[in-house]
């Protein structure tokens, strides 16, 4: 896997962060990474909505990656 570099354009940085997130956040039935759209890069982290429900909610990987890029 490539490394983040300060000279990378923002879209490359967020794509690299998104790929890393997809890899580390896929933890099983309680938290899994799955497709959310038509493109293969449309991925989301699905988590149980609350402890009393089987309903799941998705958080878009790209949104999380953009937030992380700003923090880094």
Residue pairs with C-beta under 8 A, 6 or more apart in sequence:
1 16
1 19
1 20
2 16
4 13
4 16
4 17
4 72
8 16
10 69
13 69
14 62
14 65
14 66
14 69
15 41
15 65
17 65
17 68
17 69
17 72
18 41
18 43
18 61
18 62
18 64
18 65
21 33
21 45
21 61
21 64
21 65
21 68
22 33
22 43
22 61
25 31
25 33
25 45
25 61
26 32
26 33
30 47
30 48
31 45
31 46
31 47
32 45
32 46
33 43
33 44
33 45
33 46
33 61
34 43
34 44
34 46
34 58
35 42
35 43
35 44
36 42
36 43
36 44
36 58
36 60
41 62
42 60
42 62
43 60
43 61
43 62
44 58
44 59
44 60
44 61
45 58
45 59
45 61
45 64
46 56
46 57
46 58
47 56
47 57
47 59
48 54
48 55
48 56
49 55
49 56
49 57
